[in-house]
Amino acid sequence: MIPAASRGGFELPTSGPVHDFGFIAAGLVVFLAFIVASRLVARFAGDQLRKRQVRGDMIVLGRRAVTAAVIVLGLFAALGFAVQSANVTLFGLLLATVVAALGVQELLQDYVSGYYVLLERHIRVGDRITFNGNAGTVTEVRLRVTLLKSDEGDLIVVPNSELFTKPVTVHKSPARESTPAPPA
């Protein structure tokens, strides 16, 4: 057999950048498939939240979180295809978990707590609450923080993790009085 150089022709190598291009292309296809899947899964999640009569802003947040999670998973899967190793995918997921756990632990705790505060509705706008030496009327419940107005008129910004993990007294008001239970 005559070498390719002496024949004057060109042969594609069986390894190296040209061979790896196929795996990179496969990785891109996988990533694009995950992007499309993220839209479908987010739509499904939004529909499920609507069926449960969840507030509109919580539906938007849920859809965004699902979209981001599926895209990140797709990114790691695509990298695994591109470099021909499942270890990259596993390492990427492990790294994302460690970063989330260490880097944004308190922030995530506030958001998750805020989700439950909004979902359970134990604390509502207009309620007078006391907790941890602070007292005030709830003026707004956001996803990360709850805003209170003190008796002096000061604004108290409370991380929702504080309301979720510490005892809170919700003072009775005529609007929050529950109807008496029917006789047995």
C-alpha positions in Angstrom: 0.0 0.0 0.0 1.3 3.4 -0.9 1.3 6.1 1.8 -1.2 9.0 1.2 1.6 11.5 1.0 3.3 9.7 -1.9 0.0 9.2 -3.8 -0.6 13.0 -3.7 -3.9 12.5 -2.0 -5.3 13.5 1.4 -6.7 11.0 4.0 -8.9 12.0 6.9 -7.2 10.9 10.2 -9.1 8.5 12.3 -8.4 10.4 15.5 -7.7 13.9 16.4 -9.7 17.1 15.8 -11.6 15.9 12.7 -12.7 12.6 14.4 -13.6 14.4 17.6 -15.8 16.9 15.6 -18.4 14.2 15.3 -18.6 13.9 19.0 -18.7 17.7 19.4 -21.6 17.9 16.9 -23.4 15.1 18.8 -22.9 17.1 22.0 -24.4 20.2 20.3 -27.4 18.2 19.1 -27.9 16.8 22.6 -27.7 20.3 24.1 -30.3 21.7 21.5 -32.6 18.7 22.4 -32.3 19.6 26.0 -33.2 23.2 25.3 -36.3 22.1 23.4 -37.1 19.7 26.2 -36.7 22.4 28.8 -39.5 24.4 27.1 -41.8 21.4 27.1 -41.1 20.5 30.7 -41.5 24.1 31.8 -44.9 24.3 30.1 -46.0 21.1 31.7 -44.8 22.3 35.2 -46.6 25.6 34.6 -49.8 23.8 33.7 -49.6 21.6 36.8 -49.1 24.7 39.0 -52.1 26.4 37.4 -54.2 23.3 38.2 -53.3 23.8 41.8 -54.3 27.4 41.7 -50.8 28.7 42.5 -50.2 32.5 42.1 -49.0 33.7 38.8 -45.6 34.9 40.0 -45.0 31.5 41.5 -45.8 29.8 38.2 -43.3 32.0 36.4 -40.7 31.2 39.0 -41.4 27.5 38.8 -41.2 27.5 35.0 -37.9 29.4 35.1 -36.4 27.1 37.7 -37.4 24.0 35.7 -36.0 25.5 32.5 -32.7 26.4 34.1 -32.4 22.9 35.7 -33.1 21.1 32.4 -30.7 23.3 30.4 -27.9 22.8 33.0 -28.4 19.1 32.9 -28.3 19.3 29.1 -25.1 21.3 29.2 -23.4 18.6 31.3 -24.8 15.8 29.1 -23.5 17.7 25.9 -20.1 18.1 27.5 -20.0 14.4 28.3 -20.8 13.6 24.6 -18.3 16.1 23.3 -15.3 14.8 25.3 -16.6 11.2 25.1 -16.8 10.7 28.9 -19.6 10.2 31.3 -17.3 11.4 34.0 -17.6 15.0 32.8 -21.4 14.9 33.3 -21.1 13.4 36.7 -18.3 15.9 37.7 -20.4 18.8 36.4 -23.4 17.8 38.4 -21.3 17.3 41.5 -19.6 20.7 41.0 -23.0 22.4 40.5 -24.3 20.8 43.7 -21.3 21.9 45.7 -21.4 25.4 44.4 -25.1 25.7 45.2 -24.6 24.2 48.6 -21.7 26.4 49.7 -21.9 29.6 47.6 -25.5 30.5 47.8 -26.8 28.5 50.7 -28.4 31.4 52.6 -29.9 32.9 49.5 -31.4 29.6 48.4 -32.7 29.1 51.9 -34.5 32.5 51.7 -36.0 31.8 48.3 -37.2 28.3 49.3 -38.6 29.6 52.6 -40.3 32.4 50.7 -41.8 29.9 48.3 -43.4 28.1 51.3 -44.4 31.3 53.0 -46.2 32.4 49.8 -47.7 28.9 49.2 -48.9 28.2 52.7 -50.2 31.7 53.3 -49.8 31.6 57.1 -48.6 35.2 56.8 -50.5 37.7 54.6 -50.4 41.3 53.8 -52.1 43.3 56.5 -51.3 40.8 59.3 -49.7 42.1 62.5 -46.9 39.7 63.5 -44.3 39.5 66.2 -41.1 37.4 66.0 -37.6 37.5 67.4 -38.2 40.9 69.2 -39.6 42.6 66.1 -43.2 43.6 65.6 -45.0 45.1 62.7 -47.7 44.9 60.0 -46.9 42.9 56.9 -46.9 45.3 53.9 -45.5 42.9 51.3 -44.5 39.3 51.0 -41.8 38.7 48.3 -40.1 35.6 47.3 -36.8 36.4 49.3 -38.0 38.8 51.9 -41.1 40.0 53.8 -41.5 43.7 54.5 -43.0 44.9 57.8 -43.9 48.4 58.9 -43.2 49.0 62.6 -45.4 51.0 65.0 -42.9 53.9 64.6 -43.3 53.7 60.8 -39.9 52.1 60.1 -39.6 49.5 57.4 -38.3 46.2 58.6 -36.9 43.8 55.9 -37.0 40.2 57.1 -35.4 37.4 55.2 -38.1 34.7 54.7 -35.8 32.0 56.2 -36.2 33.9 59.5 -40.0 33.7 59.3 -39.9 30.0 58.3 -37.4 28.7 60.9 -38.4 30.8 64.0 -41.6 31.1 65.9 -43.9 33.8 64.6 -47.0 35.2 66.3 -49.7 36.2 64.0 -52.0 38.5 66.0 -55.7 38.1 65.5 -57.5 40.7 63.5 -61.2 40.8 62.5 -60.3 40.0 58.9 -58.3 36.8 59.9 -60.9 35.5 62.3 -61.8 32.0 61.2 -65.5 30.9 61.1 -66.5 28.7 63.9 -66.6 25.0 63.2 -70.0 23.4 62.6 -71.4 21.5 65.5 -70.7 17.8 65.5 
